[in-house]
Amino acid sequence: MSRVGAGRPVDLGQVETNFVQLDVWPLGFTPGQAIGRLREAGVGLSRTVHPTILRAVTHLDISDKDVETAIEAIPSALRVLTAA
């Protein structure tokens, strides 16, 4: 069991989802700014009901390669340094 979000227990071994959320506020972006930068990088994320959180959703037409491309493009588009 692991705790995520607001401290709610989540069994990560049992989680299967196609949703990933990204809070852009700590990065210094508004959602509109982040969506624009991501769009220019070829990555489509959408707004959520939360004012600073974007979401990425995959579906049958999204390949593993597409996901890997997005994983590489998002930090670059948002000028985020990732730990090696």
C-alpha positions as CSV (number, residue, x, y, z in Angstrom):
1,M,0.0,0.0,0.0
2,S,1.3,3.5,-0.9
3,R,-0.1,6.9,-0.1
4,V,-0.7,9.4,-2.8
5,G,-2.6,12.6,-3.3
6,A,-4.3,13.7,-0.1
7,G,-2.8,10.8,1.8
8,R,-5.3,8.2,0.5
9,P,-4.1,4.6,0.5
10,V,-3.6,3.2,-3.0
11,D,-2.5,-0.3,-3.9
12,L,-0.1,0.6,-6.8
13,G,0.1,-3.0,-7.8
14,Q,-3.7,-3.0,-8.6
15,V,-3.9,0.4,-10.4
16,E,-4.5,0.3,-14.1
17,T,-5.4,3.7,-15.6
18,N,-4.9,5.7,-18.7
19,F,-5.1,9.0,-16.9
20,V,-2.1,11.0,-15.7
21,Q,-2.4,14.4,-14.1
22,L,0.1,17.2,-14.2
23,D,0.0,20.2,-11.9
24,V,1.5,23.1,-13.8
25,W,1.3,25.7,-11.1
26,P,4.6,24.7,-9.4
27,L,6.2,25.1,-12.8
28,G,5.1,28.7,-13.1
29,F,2.6,28.2,-15.9
30,T,-1.1,28.8,-16.3
31,P,-2.9,25.9,-17.9
32,G,-3.3,27.8,-21.1
33,Q,0.4,28.6,-21.3
34,A,1.3,25.0,-20.7
35,I,-1.2,23.6,-23.2
36,G,0.1,26.0,-25.8
37,R,3.7,24.9,-25.2
38,L,2.8,21.3,-25.2
39,R,0.7,21.7,-28.4
40,E,3.8,23.2,-30.1
41,A,5.8,20.1,-29.0
42,G,3.1,17.8,-30.5
43,V,1.6,16.7,-27.2
44,G,-2.0,17.1,-26.4
45,L,-3.1,17.5,-22.8
46,S,-6.4,18.9,-21.6
47,R,-7.8,20.9,-18.7
48,T,-9.5,19.4,-15.6
49,V,-12.0,20.9,-13.1
50,H,-9.0,21.8,-11.0
51,P,-7.7,25.2,-12.1
52,T,-4.0,24.3,-12.3
53,I,-4.0,20.6,-13.3
54,L,-3.9,19.2,-16.8
55,R,-4.5,15.6,-17.8
56,A,-3.1,13.2,-20.3
57,V,-5.3,10.4,-21.4
58,T,-4.4,7.5,-23.7
59,H,-6.6,5.4,-25.8
60,L,-6.4,2.5,-28.3
61,D,-4.8,4.6,-31.0
62,I,-1.9,5.8,-28.8
63,S,1.1,3.5,-29.0
64,D,3.9,2.9,-26.5
65,K,6.1,4.9,-28.8
66,D,3.7,7.8,-28.6
67,V,3.8,7.7,-24.8
68,E,7.6,7.6,-24.8
69,T,7.7,10.6,-27.2
70,A,5.4,12.5,-24.9
71,I,7.5,11.6,-21.9
72,E,10.5,13.1,-23.6
73,A,8.7,16.1,-25.0
74,I,6.8,17.3,-21.9
75,P,9.8,18.3,-19.8
76,S,11.5,20.0,-22.7
77,A,8.3,21.9,-23.7
78,L,7.8,23.1,-20.1
79,R,11.6,23.6,-19.6
80,V,11.7,21.2,-16.7
81,L,15.0,19.5,-15.8
82,T,14.7,15.8,-15.0
83,A,17.0,13.9,-12.8
84,A,19.1,11.4,-14.6
